[in-house]
């Protein structure tokens, strides 16, 4: 049996009461009870108190309200505890007679007293709570539906509340709704933080089961303060490593948090209001950059493995190149052709369909640029594109389906090849033209500790230039692009920066 009607606490959502007496008065109003100030003030709470020290009484509602507003140290004395016990028992007698409003008012007063919106004399509330707890422990409180939730509300044990919700595989809010208790309480907000900690510490299978509950907690309508609170909790989780190198290996296991943090970070108000220490900023960059990229990598590798080994290797190499820059990523999106999208089981907010194109495209935001890196296709089938048209790209990415022609028609500032040794030339171009630099000014281009390039030196080596200028590499790429009219001539001549450096345009 639900001992509180489900909509009993709805009025608490928009309450902004400040005075001590108005809290109880508002409770009466929203329960549809006439609150007679004059009648209540005419009562002598001391007389009622003395009667209750001797036993139960036949309560009237105005007596309940009068006692609730009585500030007196006697409540914490031995007689006060006796009076409170008899007050509760008197309310339960009324409940047995079909008048549940007495119990409801007292219960509501007890639960809501921890908020500034519903202040009450502390001595009264403290004794109301201990008196109710004693009745529960003695078995005299017969309302067992969600009794565990009621107990943690009385004792203000946020961690225990989170544990109950987590064990039942639901969010704290869902648990409170099911129990018929108010949701906008400080203990609920604190419990949600504890719940998130438990979710992070749980197994992958458990996290997947609880994904809908996590979505309820990290929902799009969260206030800025709550966003900042959860962000701080994620960045400083005791379960996750603090060292960036170790964290990089973990964040890919939490795509839900990566997506949520990325969404928050795109909000300029969030960026300006969030105050972080230097190491926290580094961890946030790791979540957004590495986290997004690693989550997409898993999907890309799974897709590539469907094809031949050469395709899988090319996909891995392109992923490895951009891994050099992942600390700089502000956003990462994956655009999939419809046929591939429909076969992919993991559909995150940053995965979209792409039309008029046959290959997956990873979209990366670095500084004030968006980069479009194609995967699966070979050097003759797709190019790397970069634009500074930030606002237009943001608009395009929020469409249900992205048209590749839209990307090609942006203001392109770089068009680059994937021919032999493309990584070294691209790293040089990104560095010299756009001030986009990898860590330690080296780029890894294949698996293996020794598979890296000191690109600033290597591009000037004669052997490197000969290989890049070989007909089958850059020259053929330039000729094919011009022959196929893939881009307007003036756009290609302006944006193919590496080809221009080799005097091929």
C-alpha positions, 0 to 999 in steps of 0.5 A: 500500500502506498501510504502517501498519495502520488501527487501529494508533493507536486506543489513543492516544485515551485515553492519559494517560501522563506518565513518559518510559519509559511512553510506549514501554512503552504502545506495546509493550502496545497493539501486543501486544508483551511488554515485559520490563523486566528483559531490556531493562535488562540490555542495554547500549545503548552496545554496540548503538550502537557496532555500528550505527555500523559497519553494520546488525544483526539487530535484536531488539525488546528492542534497539529498546526499549533504544535508544529509552530511551537518553538520550545526546548521542551521538545528535546526533553524526556517529556518531549519525546513522550509527547511526540510519541503520543502525538504520532500515535494519535495521528495514526489513530485518526488514520485508522478512522479514515482520516489520513490527512493527519499522518500526511501533514506530519509526514510531509512536515518531517520530510520537507523540513530540511529545505529553506522553502519549508522551515520549521522550529528545529526542535519540533522537526528533530523530535518529529523525526526521531519519534517517527524513526522509533515507531518504525523500529518498534513496528508500530508504523504499519506502512511498509511500502518503500519504508526503506526510502522513508527511513533514509529521508528521516536520517538524511542518509544520501549515500544509502538512498543512492544505494537503494536506487542503484540496487533496484536499477533505477534513478534516484528520481524514479525511486522517489516518484515511485514511493510518492515522495518529493524529488526536489530535496537536497538529499535527492541531489546529493544522492544522485551524485553518489549514484553516479559514483556507483555507476562509474565504479560498476561493471560494463554490463551493469552500466549498460543496464542502467543507461536509461537511469543515467540518462534521467540523471544527466538529462538535457534540462539540468541547471547549470549548477547541476551540470557543474556539480556532476562535471566536478564529480566525474573529473574527480571520481575516486574510481578513475585514475587522475594521471592523463596517460592512465585516464586515456585508457579508461574514458573509452569505456564510458561513451555516455559520460563522454557525450554528456561532457561534450554537450555541456562543453559546447555551451558557452555559458557552461565554459565561462561559469565552470571553474577548474584547476589546471589538472581538472582542465586536462582531465576534461580535455581528455574526456572530450578529446580522447573519449570521443575519439576512442569511442568512435575508433571502436565503431570504425575498427568493427566496421573496417574488420568487415572488409579486407585486411588492407582496408582495415590497416588503412583505417587503423593508420588514419586513426593512429595519425589523429590520435596524435592530436586527440588532446586538442579535440573539442568535438568528435562526430561520426558520419556513417552511410545509411547502409553502415549506420543501420548495421551499427548497434551503438547509436550515440548522439554524435553519430549521424547518417551521411548521404551522397557519400560511400565512406564513414567520416569522422568530424573533429573540431580543433581550435577554430576549425572543423576537420573531415577525415574519411575512412575505409576508402583509399587515396584515390577515393577520398580526401581530407577536408578542413573548414573555418566555417564553424557556425555552418558546420554546427548547424549541419551536424544537428540535422538528422542526415548530413549531406556530404555535398554540404561539407564540400561546399563549405569555406574549405581552408585545406584539402589534403591527400592520403597518398604515400607518406601523407601523414608527415606532410599533413602534420607539417601543413597543420603546424605551419599554416594553422598552428595545430601541433601534436605533442612533442612535434612528432606524429605516429603513423602506424602501430609500433613505438618506432613508427613516428615522424619528426615531420618538421625535419623530414619534409625537407629531406631530399628522399622524402620530396622525391617520394612525394613528387613521384607520379603515383603520389601527389601529382596523380592526386592533383590530376585526378581531382582536377579531372573529376572536378571534385571541387571548384577550381579556385577552391582547390587551388587555394586549399590544396596547400601541400600540393601548392608547396610542391609547385603542383598547382 
